[in-house]
Amino acid sequence: MKLVPLGSKAREAMLEFIEKRFGIESDVFAGLEFMDNGKGRIFAMNREAAIFALGNNIMSTSLPFMRLDGAAKPTSMMIQVFGHLAKSNIISLEMRKAKEFTEGFDIAAENHGCSDGYVIVKYHGCALGCGLLRGNEIKNMLPKAKRMPLEYL
């Protein structure tokens, strides 16, 4: 399989989801091209990188942005890059819970004011990654390769 441009309807639906869920306005992504690898994984890149990928049969490149194989799921990398622009469904953690989250643990979150679904997990305004909120529990969505103990948080 190779990368193919994401269709306009899929792009519009994906950006609408991001805007409704996180309050990140879709015009933020105006300069990006979105490519689908055929397995529901969407990559974001600038136009020149997209042209290069298409012309050279590249299967994945640039910023892993979203998974669309079933329900839309933002990647933790997308959250880390664009999460500072979010206005909703943000959970800010204190240091102990932030450390647990970065180590890959699911965590409890009370009085968060968020609706169930994907949330942006932050510590001191810095987006750590994506979590899946169910009631008062956040299921850790950090990829295993990105989990790490933090000594000096």
C-alpha positions as CSV (number, residue, x, y, z in Angstrom):
1,M,0.0,0.0,0.0
2,K,1.1,3.6,-0.5
3,L,0.0,6.9,0.6
4,V,-3.0,8.5,-1.1
5,P,-4.4,12.0,-0.5
6,L,-7.3,12.1,2.0
7,G,-10.5,12.9,0.2
8,S,-12.1,16.2,0.8
9,K,-15.2,14.7,2.7
10,A,-12.9,12.7,5.0
11,R,-10.7,15.7,5.6
12,E,-13.7,17.9,6.4
13,A,-15.1,15.3,8.8
14,M,-11.8,14.8,10.5
15,L,-11.2,18.5,11.0
16,E,-14.8,19.0,12.2
17,F,-14.3,16.2,14.8
18,I,-11.1,18.0,16.1
19,E,-12.9,21.4,16.2
20,K,-16.0,20.0,18.0
21,R,-14.0,17.8,20.4
22,F,-11.1,20.1,21.2
23,G,-12.0,23.5,20.0
24,I,-9.0,23.7,17.6
25,E,-10.2,25.7,14.6
26,S,-9.8,23.9,11.3
27,D,-8.1,26.9,9.7
28,V,-5.0,26.0,11.8
29,F,-4.5,23.0,9.5
30,A,-5.0,25.0,6.2
31,G,-1.3,24.6,5.2
32,L,-1.3,20.9,5.7
33,E,-1.9,18.0,3.3
34,F,-3.4,14.8,4.8
35,M,-2.4,11.4,3.4
36,D,-4.0,8.0,4.1
37,N,-1.8,5.0,4.2
38,G,-4.7,2.7,3.3
39,K,-4.9,1.3,6.8
40,G,-6.8,4.2,8.3
41,R,-3.7,6.0,9.5
42,I,-3.6,9.6,8.5
43,F,-0.3,11.6,8.2
44,A,0.0,15.4,8.0
45,M,2.6,17.1,6.0
46,N,3.3,20.2,4.0
47,R,2.6,20.2,0.2
48,E,6.2,19.6,-0.9
49,A,6.5,16.5,1.3
50,A,3.1,15.2,0.0
51,I,4.2,15.6,-3.6
52,F,7.5,13.8,-2.8
53,A,5.7,10.9,-1.0
54,L,3.2,10.5,-3.8
55,G,6.0,10.4,-6.4
56,N,8.2,8.0,-4.6
57,N,5.8,5.4,-3.3
58,I,6.4,6.2,0.3
59,M,4.1,4.4,2.7
60,S,4.4,6.6,5.8
61,T,6.0,9.9,6.5
62,S,5.8,13.0,8.6
63,L,3.4,13.6,11.5
64,P,1.1,10.7,12.4
65,F,-2.1,12.7,12.8
66,M,-5.1,10.5,13.3
67,R,-6.5,7.0,13.0
68,L,-9.7,6.7,11.1
69,D,-10.1,2.9,11.1
70,G,-13.5,2.9,12.9
71,A,-13.9,5.8,15.4
72,A,-11.6,8.8,14.8
73,K,-8.6,8.8,17.2
74,P,-6.1,11.6,17.4
75,T,-2.5,10.5,17.8
76,S,-0.5,11.6,20.9
77,M,1.9,13.2,18.5
78,M,-0.8,15.4,17.0
79,I,-1.9,16.3,20.5
80,Q,1.6,17.2,21.5
81,V,2.0,19.5,18.5
82,F,-1.4,21.1,18.4
83,G,-2.8,20.5,21.9
84,H,-1.7,24.0,23.1
85,L,-4.5,25.4,20.8
86,A,-7.2,23.3,22.4
87,K,-10.1,25.0,24.3
88,S,-12.1,22.0,25.4
89,N,-11.7,18.4,26.7
90,I,-8.4,19.1,28.4
91,I,-7.4,17.5,31.7
92,S,-4.6,19.1,33.6
93,L,-2.7,16.9,35.9
94,E,-0.7,17.5,39.0
95,M,2.9,16.2,39.1
96,R,2.4,12.7,40.6
97,K,-0.4,11.9,38.1
98,A,1.5,13.4,35.2
99,K,4.5,11.1,36.0
100,E,2.2,8.1,36.2
101,F,0.7,9.1,32.8
102,T,4.0,9.4,31.1
103,E,5.0,6.0,32.4
104,G,2.0,4.5,30.7
105,F,-0.4,4.1,33.6
106,D,-4.2,4.7,33.4
107,I,-5.1,7.4,35.9
108,A,-8.1,8.6,37.9
109,A,-9.3,12.1,37.2
110,E,-12.1,13.8,39.2
111,N,-13.9,17.1,38.7
112,H,-12.5,17.4,35.2
113,G,-15.5,19.0,33.4
114,C,-14.9,16.9,30.3
115,S,-17.2,14.6,28.3
116,D,-16.3,11.0,27.8
117,G,-14.1,10.3,24.8
118,Y,-10.6,11.4,23.8
119,V,-9.0,14.1,26.0
120,I,-5.9,16.1,25.9
121,V,-3.8,15.4,28.9
122,K,-1.6,18.3,30.1
123,Y,0.9,19.2,32.8
124,H,1.6,22.9,33.4
125,G,0.1,23.7,30.0
126,C,2.3,21.2,28.1
127,A,0.3,18.6,26.2
128,L,1.6,15.1,27.3
129,G,-0.6,13.1,24.9
130,C,-4.0,11.6,24.3
131,G,-6.1,9.8,26.8
132,L,-9.5,8.1,26.6
133,L,-11.9,9.3,29.3
134,R,-14.6,7.0,30.7
135,G,-16.2,8.5,33.7
136,N,-13.4,9.4,36.1
137,E,-10.8,7.1,34.6
138,I,-8.3,8.1,31.8
139,K,-7.1,5.2,29.8
140,N,-3.5,6.0,28.7
141,M,-3.2,6.2,24.9
142,L,0.5,7.0,24.8
143,P,2.3,4.6,22.4
144,K,4.6,2.2,24.3
145,A,7.6,3.7,22.6
146,K,6.8,7.2,24.0
147,R,6.3,6.1,27.6
148,M,9.1,7.0,30.0
149,P,9.7,7.6,33.6
150,L,10.3,11.3,34.2
151,E,12.8,12.1,37.0
152,Y,12.6,15.9,36.7
153,L,9.0,16.9,35.9
